[in-house]
Amino acid sequence: MFVRILAGLVAIIFAACLALVLVIQLAGWDWLRGPVEERVSRALDRQVTINEPLEVRWRWNFVPRVRFDSVTISDEDWTGDDHFITLERAVADVALLDLLRGRVNLREAWIRGLELRLSVDEERRNNWGLGRGDGQGSIPIVGALHLVESQVIYRNAAREVSFTADLDSVVAEDQEGADRTAISGEGEMRGRPLSFTGEGDGVMRLRDPDQSFAFRLDLEGGETRFAFDGRLGPRGSFRQIAGALALRGENLREIHDFTGIPAPDTSPYDLTLDLARVDDVWQARNIEGVVGDSDLSGQLDYDTGRDRPFVDAELTSDSLDFNDIGMLIGAPAIDPDDMSESALRRAQARALRDEGRIFPRATLAVERISGVDGRLVFEGREVTGAGQALTEVSTVITLDDRVLLFEPLEFGFRGGRLISRVEVNARGEDTITSADGTFSGIRLEDFIPNERIEGTFSGDISLVGTGDSIRRAMATSNGRIRALLDEGSISRRTLELIGLDLLNYIFASDETVATSCGVADIVVTDGIGEAETLLVATPDSQIHGEGRFDFRRERFDLRVQARDTSPNIGSLGGPINIGGTFRDPDISPDDETYLRGAATVALGVFLTPLAAVLGTVQIDTVDGGVCERLLGQADAAEGE
């Protein structure tokens, strides 16, 4: 009985299947086109259109092989594109019974001529979120996927990036016979050419919940090059990426276009690091390499999960080249005609030389720091190429909502130190820069190489200016600069020359004279520094100065005069003018000195040699208590 019932049931099922096949054969397979479009459209929450009749090869396992020609999937309205995906041909083994139950299950699929358009607009919306419609659909199940002659077109308006990538998943097989995926493409980023090539596991590995996806990608954008060799997490998750990254280029500033991390102008660089992503945090460990002629090592975290992405880095240079420091502010101390230097270094140095300037005009790229915060601890343990004057550099840099703070910013000198705080506030319409610092034990001869004047000086500086560059900030600055000269000396011949004491200069020995004191007090108003006090005193002479430091035009307008404690025969007694630019000073006697010299010549010609000597007698002598008073004033001002 049971056998008869079972046999009858099998016969009924067979007859039903035979009837279904006969109906399909008589009616044609194209009747499936509508149900397929409807089911896939619901699953993807996009309109799917199959423009050509279906071709089906029936198989008795109810997994027919279906060929779709000319298929399109609609795009988001805001992209301006009609189609998110177009494909020339797709062949798939379709689980028919699953499809009738409302589930798309492709056991294996081959796609040719795919064009996938990925878009990001200026509001950072993207168009590749699928399956988020009425909640009744689901992403199709794909057992195996093969891509041939396919393309990915990517456009990011927010980052000004676009490229077209060629994608092919059957270029080769690995040792186990599995497909390998190859990708290559070209485009542009912020107007510069962009190209890349890569290879990895077969695309279906991206579906595996237990296996990572191994790949290698080489990218070149402008003069920046990246090479990554690593893995994506299970199911192709970018939140679990890990691998080795090598990057090199002409200027680290350009990595902002690729990563969103702001960086200053630098010399050419070549770096390696271990890169990993854990959830929202990108981790760069074991950073090693060179930037210009300086080594660099350390680590960096980039947290993209905050409202404002945050960079936290610790970097060290055991040998920091002085010219690489100058690059950071746009003022490399190099010969602009030296072809061994980078093009950017030479351009910056040439601009300063041609303009006759020392303050760089390189501007702060406010747009690059406006969307990110961060903290950087940097230590340059030994500075090279600075004539042994500057020995070390260290700073802690914080960036908080467009306020860039260097606190502390420390420079170690041979025997001295500068400790400062610099803030660049770009929150308002105008960028405001403030600098406050104290310095002590700094050697004068390290900044003005000579064998005539020596000493150490200490003091403080406090300036505030408006502008997005050092040049603009100094041109609008207000504040004060004060300095005291300690343990100084000056050659006697230099003293006589400054005082235009001609006879004593001719006959003076070249011995050094200790300075009793030195005071400089400069008040800066709207970019003009007035010398309230400018004095260097020895036991028997004084060098007085007065005038202006023009930070707007970077020019001197000073008068300097030396006076002895007793009348000097042979002294013209007039002041010396210091003019010209900060870069190229001009030193010459004052008009008063020329007049006095002319009178001396006249007396010598028309009167007697004795009268000529009388013309060079300097009778305004030193006030011996001036140093004590000025030093007292400086101490009082420092205590305010």
C-alpha positions as CSV (number, residue, x, y, z in Angstrom):
1,M,0.0,0.0,0.0
2,F,2.7,2.4,1.1
3,V,4.8,1.7,-2.0
4,R,1.8,2.2,-4.3
5,I,1.0,5.6,-2.6
6,L,4.7,6.7,-2.9
7,A,4.9,5.6,-6.5
8,G,1.7,7.5,-7.3
9,L,3.1,10.6,-5.6
10,V,6.3,10.4,-7.6
11,A,4.2,10.0,-10.8
12,I,2.1,13.0,-10.0
13,I,5.2,15.1,-9.3
14,F,6.8,14.0,-12.5
15,A,3.7,14.7,-14.5
16,A,3.4,18.1,-12.9
17,C,7.1,18.9,-13.8
18,L,6.6,17.6,-17.3
19,A,3.5,19.8,-17.7
20,L,5.5,22.8,-16.4
21,V,8.3,22.2,-18.9
22,L,5.8,21.8,-21.7
23,V,4.1,25.0,-20.8
24,I,7.4,26.9,-20.6
25,Q,8.5,25.4,-23.9
26,L,5.3,26.4,-25.6
27,A,5.0,29.9,-24.0
28,G,8.7,30.7,-24.1
29,W,11.0,31.7,-21.2
30,D,10.6,35.5,-21.6
31,W,7.7,35.4,-19.2
32,L,10.3,35.2,-16.4
33,R,11.6,38.6,-17.3
34,G,8.9,40.5,-15.4
35,P,9.2,38.5,-12.2
36,V,13.0,38.7,-12.2
37,E,12.9,42.5,-12.7
38,E,10.3,42.9,-10.0
39,R,12.1,40.7,-7.5
40,V,15.6,42.2,-8.1
41,S,14.2,45.8,-8.1
42,R,12.7,45.2,-4.7
43,A,15.9,43.6,-3.3
44,L,18.1,46.5,-4.5
45,D,15.6,49.3,-4.0
46,R,16.4,50.4,-7.6
47,Q,14.6,50.0,-10.8
48,V,16.0,47.0,-12.7
49,T,15.3,46.7,-16.4
50,I,16.2,43.8,-18.7
51,N,15.9,45.3,-22.2
52,E,16.3,42.1,-24.3
53,P,14.4,38.8,-24.2
54,L,15.7,36.1,-21.8
55,E,17.5,33.1,-23.2
56,V,17.2,30.1,-20.9
57,R,18.8,26.6,-21.1
58,W,16.7,24.3,-19.0
59,R,18.3,21.9,-16.6
60,W,16.4,19.2,-14.6
61,N,17.9,20.3,-11.3
62,F,15.7,23.4,-11.6
63,V,18.7,25.6,-11.9
64,P,18.4,26.8,-15.5
65,R,21.2,28.9,-17.1
66,V,19.8,32.2,-18.0
67,R,21.3,34.9,-20.3
68,F,20.4,38.5,-19.7
69,D,21.4,41.1,-22.4
70,S,21.3,44.9,-22.0
71,V,20.5,45.2,-18.3
72,T,20.3,48.6,-16.5
73,I,19.8,49.5,-12.8
74,S,18.7,53.1,-12.1
75,D,20.7,55.6,-10.1
76,E,19.9,58.1,-7.3
77,D,18.2,61.2,-8.7
78,W,20.8,63.6,-7.3
79,T,23.6,62.0,-9.3
80,G,22.3,63.3,-12.6
81,D,23.0,59.8,-14.2
82,D,20.2,57.6,-15.6
83,H,21.9,54.4,-14.6
84,F,23.9,53.2,-11.6
85,I,24.8,50.0,-13.4
86,T,24.7,49.0,-17.1
87,L,25.9,45.7,-18.4
88,E,26.2,44.2,-21.8
89,R,25.6,40.6,-20.9
90,A,25.1,38.5,-17.8
91,V,24.9,34.7,-17.7
92,A,23.7,33.1,-14.5
93,D,22.7,29.8,-13.0
94,V,19.4,30.7,-11.3
95,A,17.8,28.6,-8.6
96,L,14.3,28.7,-10.0
97,L,12.4,27.4,-6.9
98,D,14.1,30.1,-4.7
99,L,13.1,32.7,-7.2
100,L,9.4,31.6,-7.1
101,R,9.6,31.9,-3.3
102,G,10.8,35.6,-3.7
103,R,14.5,35.0,-3.1
104,V,17.2,35.7,-5.8
105,N,19.8,33.0,-5.7
106,L,22.5,32.9,-8.4
107,R,24.6,29.8,-8.1
108,E,27.2,31.2,-10.5
109,A,27.3,34.3,-12.7
110,W,29.4,35.6,-15.5
111,I,29.2,39.3,-16.4
112,R,30.7,41.1,-19.4
113,G,30.7,44.8,-20.2
114,L,29.7,46.0,-16.7
115,E,29.7,49.7,-16.1
116,L,29.3,50.7,-12.4
117,R,29.0,54.4,-11.6
118,L,29.9,55.3,-8.0
119,S,29.2,58.9,-7.0
120,V,29.8,61.2,-3.9
121,D,28.3,64.7,-4.0
122,E,29.5,67.8,-2.2
123,E,27.3,67.0,0.7
124,R,29.2,63.6,0.9
125,R,26.2,61.5,0.0
126,N,27.0,58.3,-1.9
127,N,24.9,56.3,-4.3
128,W,25.9,52.7,-3.5
129,G,23.7,52.0,-0.5
130,L,21.4,49.2,-1.8
131,G,18.6,47.1,-0.4
132,R,17.2,49.8,1.9
133,G,13.8,50.1,0.4
134,D,10.5,48.8,1.9
135,G,12.4,46.2,3.9
136,Q,10.7,43.3,2.1
137,G,13.7,42.6,-0.2
138,S,17.1,41.2,0.4
139,I,20.5,41.3,-1.4
140,P,20.7,38.6,-4.0
141,I,22.7,35.5,-3.1
142,V,25.6,34.9,-5.5
143,G,27.6,31.7,-5.3
144,A,30.4,32.6,-7.7
145,L,30.9,35.7,-9.8
146,H,33.2,36.3,-12.8
147,L,33.8,39.8,-14.3
148,V,35.2,40.4,-17.8
149,E,35.8,43.7,-19.6
150,S,34.1,45.6,-16.8
151,Q,34.5,49.2,-15.6
152,V,34.0,51.2,-12.4
153,I,33.5,55.0,-12.8
154,Y,34.1,56.9,-9.6
155,R,33.4,60.6,-9.0
156,N,33.8,62.4,-5.7
157,A,32.8,66.1,-5.9
158,A,33.7,66.7,-2.2
159,R,37.3,65.6,-2.8
160,E,37.6,66.6,-6.4
161,V,38.5,63.0,-7.4
162,S,37.4,61.0,-10.4
163,F,38.7,57.9,-12.2
164,T,37.7,55.0,-14.4
165,A,38.9,51.5,-13.4
166,D,39.0,48.4,-15.5
167,L,38.1,45.3,-13.6
168,D,38.7,41.7,-14.6
169,S,38.2,38.7,-12.3
170,V,39.5,35.9,-14.4
171,V,43.0,37.0,-15.3
172,A,44.7,34.1,-13.6
173,E,44.2,31.3,-11.2
174,D,46.0,30.7,-7.9
175,Q,47.6,27.4,-6.9
176,E,44.2,26.0,-5.8
177,G,42.6,26.9,-9.1
178,A,40.6,29.9,-7.8
179,D,40.1,33.0,-9.8
180,R,42.2,36.1,-9.2
181,T,40.9,39.7,-9.6
182,A,42.8,42.4,-11.4
183,I,42.0,46.1,-11.4
184,S,43.6,49.1,-13.2
185,G,42.4,52.6,-13.9
186,E,43.1,56.2,-14.7
187,G,41.6,59.5,-13.7
188,E,42.4,62.7,-11.9
189,M,42.5,64.2,-8.4
190,R,42.3,67.9,-8.0
191,G,43.4,68.4,-11.6
192,R,46.3,66.1,-11.3
193,P,46.6,62.7,-13.1
194,L,45.7,59.6,-11.1
195,S,46.4,55.9,-12.0
196,F,46.4,52.6,-10.2
197,T,46.8,48.9,-10.7
198,G,46.0,46.0,-8.3
199,E,45.5,42.3,-8.0
200,G,43.7,40.2,-5.3
201,D,41.7,37.1,-4.5
202,G,38.6,36.3,-6.5
203,V,35.7,38.6,-6.0
204,M,33.6,35.9,-4.3
205,R,36.1,35.8,-1.4
206,L,34.5,39.1,-0.5
207,R,31.4,37.2,0.6
208,D,33.2,34.7,2.8
209,P,32.4,35.3,6.5
210,D,35.5,33.4,7.6
211,Q,38.2,34.4,5.1
212,S,40.1,37.6,4.6
213,F,40.6,39.1,1.1
214,A,44.3,39.4,0.1
215,F,45.2,42.2,-2.4
216,R,47.9,44.5,-3.5
217,L,47.3,48.0,-4.8
218,D,49.8,50.4,-6.4
219,L,48.5,54.0,-6.8
220,E,50.1,57.0,-8.4
221,G,48.6,60.5,-8.1
222,G,50.6,63.4,-9.4
223,E,54.0,62.9,-7.7
224,T,52.6,60.8,-4.8
225,R,52.9,57.0,-4.9
226,F,51.3,54.4,-2.6
227,A,52.0,50.7,-2.6
228,F,49.8,48.6,-0.2
229,D,50.1,44.8,0.3
230,G,47.6,43.4,2.8
231,R,44.2,42.1,3.5
232,L,40.6,43.1,4.0
233,G,38.6,41.5,6.8
234,P,36.0,38.8,6.3
235,R,33.3,39.7,3.8
236,G,35.7,42.3,2.4
237,S,35.3,44.5,5.4
238,F,37.4,47.7,5.3
239,R,36.9,48.1,9.0
240,Q,39.5,45.3,9.5
241,I,42.1,46.1,7.0
242,A,45.8,45.3,7.7
243,G,49.0,45.3,5.7
244,A,52.2,47.1,4.8
245,L,52.2,50.5,3.1
246,A,55.0,52.3,1.3
247,L,54.6,55.9,0.3
248,R,56.9,58.4,-1.4
249,G,56.5,61.7,-3.2
250,E,57.8,65.2,-3.5
251,N,55.7,66.8,-0.8
252,L,53.9,65.3,2.2
253,R,51.3,68.1,1.9
254,E,49.7,66.2,-1.0
255,I,48.7,63.2,1.1
256,H,45.7,65.3,2.3
257,D,44.0,64.7,-1.0
258,F,44.2,60.9,-0.4
259,T,43.7,60.7,3.4
260,G,42.2,63.9,4.7
261,I,45.1,64.3,7.1
262,P,46.6,67.8,6.9
263,A,50.4,68.1,6.5
264,P,52.8,71.0,5.8
265,D,55.0,71.5,2.8
266,T,58.0,69.2,3.0
267,S,61.0,68.0,1.1
268,P,60.7,64.8,-0.9
269,Y,59.9,61.8,1.3
270,D,60.1,58.0,1.3
271,L,58.3,56.2,4.1
272,T,57.1,52.7,5.1
273,L,54.7,51.7,7.8
274,D,52.3,49.0,9.0
275,L,48.7,50.0,8.4
276,A,45.7,48.6,10.1
277,R,42.1,49.7,10.7
278,V,40.2,48.7,13.8
279,D,36.6,49.8,13.5
280,D,36.8,53.6,13.0
281,V,40.5,54.0,13.8
282,W,43.3,53.8,11.2
283,Q,46.5,52.9,12.9
284,A,50.0,53.5,11.4
285,R,52.7,51.8,13.3
286,N,56.5,51.4,12.8
287,I,56.7,54.5,10.6
288,E,60.2,54.6,9.2
289,G,61.9,56.6,6.4
290,V,63.3,60.0,5.4
291,V,61.8,63.4,4.6
292,G,64.4,65.4,2.7
293,D,67.7,64.9,4.5
294,S,66.0,64.1,7.8
295,D,65.1,60.7,9.2
296,L,61.6,60.2,10.6
297,S,60.0,57.5,12.8
298,G,57.0,57.1,15.0
299,Q,53.3,56.2,15.0
300,L,49.9,57.7,14.1
301,D,46.2,57.1,14.8
302,Y,43.4,58.6,12.6
303,D,40.0,58.3,14.3
304,T,37.2,58.8,11.7
305,G,34.4,57.8,14.1
306,R,34.2,61.2,15.8
307,D,32.1,64.2,14.7
308,R,35.4,65.7,13.6
309,P,38.1,63.2,12.6
310,F,41.1,63.2,15.0
311,V,44.8,62.6,14.3
312,D,47.0,61.6,17.2
313,A,50.7,61.2,16.3
314,E,54.1,60.9,17.9
315,L,57.1,61.4,15.5
316,T,60.8,61.6,16.1
317,S,63.8,62.6,14.0
318,D,67.2,61.6,15.3
319,S,68.9,63.7,12.6
320,L,66.9,66.7,11.6
321,D,68.2,68.8,8.7
322,F,68.0,72.6,9.1
323,N,66.8,73.1,5.6
324,D,63.9,70.7,6.2
325,I,62.8,72.9,9.1
326,G,62.8,75.9,6.8
327,M,60.6,74.0,4.3
328,L,57.9,73.7,6.9
329,I,57.4,77.5,6.8
330,G,58.3,78.1,3.2
331,A,61.8,79.4,3.8
332,P,64.5,76.8,3.0
333,A,68.0,78.1,3.5
334,I,69.4,76.9,0.2
335,D,70.8,78.2,-3.0
336,P,67.8,78.5,-5.4
337,D,70.1,77.6,-8.3
338,D,71.2,74.4,-6.8
339,M,69.7,71.8,-9.1
340,S,70.3,69.0,-6.6
341,E,67.5,70.5,-4.4
342,S,63.8,69.7,-5.0
343,A,61.8,72.0,-7.4
344,L,59.6,73.3,-4.5
345,R,62.7,74.1,-2.3
346,R,64.3,76.0,-5.2
347,A,61.0,77.9,-6.0
348,Q,60.5,79.0,-2.4
349,A,64.2,80.1,-2.0
350,R,64.1,81.9,-5.4
351,A,60.9,83.8,-4.5
352,L,62.5,85.1,-1.3
353,R,65.7,86.0,-3.0
354,D,63.9,87.8,-5.9
355,E,61.6,89.7,-3.5
356,G,64.5,90.6,-1.2
357,R,62.5,89.1,1.7
358,I,63.2,86.8,4.7
359,F,59.6,86.3,5.9
360,P,58.0,83.6,3.8
361,R,54.7,84.2,2.2
362,A,53.5,80.5,2.3
363,T,49.9,80.6,3.6
364,L,48.1,78.4,6.0
365,A,45.7,76.2,4.1
366,V,42.6,76.8,6.3
367,E,40.4,74.5,4.2
368,R,42.7,71.6,5.0
369,I,42.4,72.0,8.8
370,S,38.8,73.1,8.9
371,G,37.4,69.5,9.1
372,V,39.9,67.7,11.4
373,D,41.4,68.0,14.9
374,G,44.5,66.5,16.2
375,R,47.6,66.3,18.4
376,L,51.2,65.8,17.3
377,V,54.2,65.3,19.6
378,F,57.4,65.9,17.7
379,E,61.1,65.7,18.8
380,G,64.1,66.6,16.6
381,R,66.9,65.2,18.7
382,E,69.8,66.6,16.7
383,V,69.7,69.4,14.2
384,T,72.3,69.3,11.4
385,G,73.3,71.8,8.8
386,A,72.8,74.8,11.1
387,G,76.4,75.7,11.8
388,Q,76.1,74.1,15.3
389,A,73.9,77.0,16.4
390,L,70.6,75.2,16.5
391,T,70.9,71.9,18.2
392,E,67.4,70.5,18.9
393,V,63.7,71.1,18.3
394,S,60.6,69.8,20.1
395,T,57.0,70.8,20.1
396,V,53.5,69.6,21.0
397,I,51.0,70.7,18.3
398,T,47.2,70.6,18.9
399,L,44.5,71.4,16.3
400,D,41.1,72.2,17.7
401,D,38.4,73.5,15.4
402,R,40.7,75.6,13.2
403,V,42.9,76.7,16.1
404,L,46.5,75.5,15.6
405,L,48.6,75.7,18.8
406,F,52.3,75.0,19.3
407,E,52.8,74.7,23.0
408,P,55.5,74.4,23.9
409,L,57.6,75.1,20.8
410,E,61.2,74.8,22.0
411,F,64.5,75.3,20.2
412,G,67.8,74.3,21.8
413,F,70.9,76.4,20.9
414,R,74.5,76.0,21.7
415,G,74.4,77.0,25.4
416,G,70.9,78.6,25.1
417,R,67.2,77.9,24.7
418,L,64.0,79.5,23.2
419,I,60.7,78.4,24.8
420,S,57.6,79.7,23.0
421,R,53.9,79.4,22.5
422,V,52.5,80.1,19.0
423,E,48.8,80.1,18.2
424,V,47.2,80.4,14.8
425,N,43.4,81.0,15.1
426,A,41.6,80.6,11.8
427,R,38.0,80.4,13.3
428,G,37.1,84.0,12.2
429,E,37.1,85.8,8.9
430,D,40.8,86.8,9.5
431,T,43.5,84.5,10.7
432,I,45.1,85.8,13.9
433,T,48.6,84.7,14.9
434,S,50.1,85.2,18.3
435,A,53.6,84.4,19.5
436,D,55.0,84.6,23.0
437,G,58.4,83.3,24.0
438,T,61.4,83.7,26.2
439,F,65.0,83.1,25.3
440,S,68.3,82.9,27.3
441,G,71.9,82.1,26.8
442,I,71.8,82.5,23.0
443,R,75.1,83.4,21.4
444,L,75.1,86.5,19.2
445,E,77.8,85.1,16.9
446,D,75.6,82.1,16.1
447,F,73.2,84.5,14.3
448,I,75.7,87.1,13.1
449,P,78.9,85.2,12.3
450,N,81.9,87.5,12.9
451,E,85.1,87.8,14.9
452,R,84.4,91.3,16.2
453,I,81.3,91.2,18.4
454,E,80.5,88.3,20.8
455,G,78.1,87.7,23.7
456,T,75.0,85.9,24.9
457,F,71.6,87.5,25.1
458,S,68.3,86.8,26.8
459,G,64.9,88.3,26.6
460,D,61.3,87.8,25.6
461,I,59.0,88.4,22.7
462,S,55.2,89.0,22.5
463,L,53.6,89.7,19.1
464,V,50.1,89.4,17.7
465,G,49.3,89.8,14.0
466,T,46.6,89.2,11.4
467,G,47.2,87.1,8.4
468,D,47.4,83.6,7.1
469,S,51.2,83.7,6.5
470,I,54.3,84.7,8.5
471,R,54.8,87.7,6.2
472,R,51.2,89.1,6.6
473,A,51.2,88.4,10.4
474,M,54.5,90.3,10.9
475,A,53.3,93.2,8.7
476,T,50.3,93.7,11.0
477,S,51.9,92.8,14.3
478,N,51.6,94.5,17.6
479,G,53.6,93.8,20.7
480,R,57.1,94.1,22.1
481,I,60.6,92.6,21.7
482,R,63.1,92.9,24.6
483,A,66.7,91.6,24.8
484,L,69.6,91.9,27.3
485,L,73.2,91.3,26.2
486,D,75.3,89.3,28.8
487,E,79.0,88.5,28.9
488,G,79.7,90.3,25.7
489,S,82.8,91.7,24.1
490,I,83.6,93.9,21.1
491,S,86.9,94.6,19.3
492,R,88.4,98.0,20.0
493,R,88.9,98.6,16.3
494,T,85.1,98.0,15.7
495,L,84.3,100.5,18.4
496,E,86.5,103.2,16.8
497,L,85.0,102.4,13.4
498,I,81.4,102.7,14.6
499,G,82.3,106.1,16.2
500,L,84.1,107.1,12.9
501,D,87.2,107.7,15.1
502,L,89.6,107.6,12.2
503,L,92.9,108.1,14.0
504,N,92.2,105.7,16.8
505,Y,90.9,103.1,14.3
506,I,94.2,103.3,12.4
507,F,96.3,103.0,15.5
508,A,94.1,100.8,17.7
509,S,95.0,97.3,18.6
510,D,92.6,94.5,17.8
511,E,92.1,93.6,21.4
512,T,88.5,92.9,22.7
513,V,86.7,95.1,25.1
514,A,84.2,93.6,27.6
515,T,80.7,95.1,27.3
516,S,79.1,96.4,30.5
517,C,75.6,95.9,29.3
518,G,73.4,95.7,26.3
519,V,69.7,96.6,26.1
520,A,67.2,96.5,23.2
521,D,63.6,97.4,23.8
522,I,61.4,97.5,20.6
523,V,57.7,98.3,20.7
524,V,55.8,97.1,17.6
525,T,52.7,98.9,16.4
526,D,51.0,97.9,13.2
527,G,54.1,96.2,11.8
528,I,56.5,99.1,12.7
529,G,59.0,98.4,15.5
530,E,60.2,101.6,17.3
531,A,63.5,101.2,19.1
532,E,62.6,102.6,22.6
533,T,66.1,101.6,23.8
534,L,69.1,100.4,21.8
535,L,72.3,100.4,23.7
536,V,75.6,98.6,24.1
537,A,78.0,100.0,26.7
538,T,81.6,99.3,27.6
539,P,83.6,100.8,30.5
540,D,84.8,103.7,28.3
541,S,82.2,104.0,25.5
542,Q,78.6,103.5,24.4
543,I,76.9,102.6,21.2
544,H,73.5,104.2,21.0
545,G,70.8,103.4,18.5
546,E,67.4,104.8,17.5
547,G,65.0,104.3,14.7
548,R,62.6,101.8,13.2
549,F,62.3,98.1,12.2
550,D,59.8,98.1,9.4
551,F,58.2,94.6,9.4
552,R,55.9,95.6,6.6
553,R,58.6,96.2,4.0
554,E,61.3,94.3,5.9
555,R,63.5,97.3,6.1
556,F,65.9,99.0,8.6
557,D,65.7,102.7,9.4
558,L,68.3,103.0,12.2
559,R,70.9,105.4,13.4
560,V,73.8,104.1,15.5
561,Q,76.5,106.2,17.2
562,A,79.4,105.4,19.5
563,R,80.6,107.9,22.1
564,D,83.7,107.7,24.3
565,T,84.2,108.9,27.9
566,S,86.7,111.6,26.8
567,P,87.2,113.9,23.8
568,N,88.8,112.1,20.8
569,I,91.0,113.7,18.3
570,G,90.3,112.3,14.8
571,S,86.7,111.4,15.4
572,L,84.0,112.6,13.0
573,G,81.5,112.0,15.8
574,G,78.5,111.5,13.5
575,P,76.1,108.6,13.5
576,I,76.0,105.7,11.1
577,N,72.8,104.9,9.2
578,I,71.6,101.3,8.9
579,G,69.1,101.0,6.1
580,G,68.3,98.6,3.4
581,T,66.3,95.4,3.8
582,F,66.5,92.8,6.5
583,R,68.0,90.5,3.8
584,D,70.5,93.0,2.5
585,P,71.3,95.8,5.0
586,D,73.0,99.0,3.9
587,I,75.4,100.7,6.3
588,S,76.6,104.3,5.7
589,P,77.6,107.5,7.6
590,D,74.8,110.0,8.2
591,D,74.6,113.3,6.2
592,E,75.7,115.1,9.4
593,T,78.9,113.0,9.3
594,Y,79.6,114.0,5.7
595,L,79.1,117.7,6.6
596,R,81.5,117.4,9.5
597,G,84.0,115.6,7.3
598,A,83.6,118.3,4.6
599,A,84.2,121.1,7.2
600,T,87.3,119.3,8.3
601,V,88.6,119.3,4.7
602,A,87.8,123.0,4.3
603,L,89.6,123.9,7.6
604,G,92.6,121.8,6.5
605,V,92.8,123.6,3.2
606,F,92.1,127.2,4.1
607,L,93.4,127.4,7.7
608,T,96.0,125.3,9.5
609,P,96.6,121.7,10.4
610,L,95.7,122.6,14.0
611,A,92.3,123.8,12.9
612,A,91.8,120.5,11.0
613,V,92.4,118.6,14.2
614,L,90.0,120.8,16.1
615,G,87.3,119.8,13.6
616,T,87.5,116.2,14.6
617,V,87.3,116.7,18.4
618,Q,84.2,114.9,19.8
619,I,83.1,116.7,22.9
620,D,79.7,114.9,23.8
621,T,81.0,112.2,26.0
622,V,79.4,109.2,27.9
623,D,77.0,109.4,30.8
624,G,78.5,106.7,33.0
625,G,75.2,105.8,34.8
626,V,73.1,105.0,31.7
627,C,73.6,101.3,31.9
628,E,72.4,101.0,35.4
629,R,69.3,103.0,34.7
630,L,68.4,101.1,31.5
631,L,69.0,97.7,33.0
632,G,66.8,98.8,35.9
633,Q,64.1,99.9,33.5
634,A,64.3,96.6,31.7
635,D,64.1,94.6,34.9
636,A,61.1,96.7,36.0
637,A,59.4,96.1,32.6
638,E,60.0,92.4,32.8
639,G,58.3,92.3,36.2
640,E,55.2,94.0,35.0
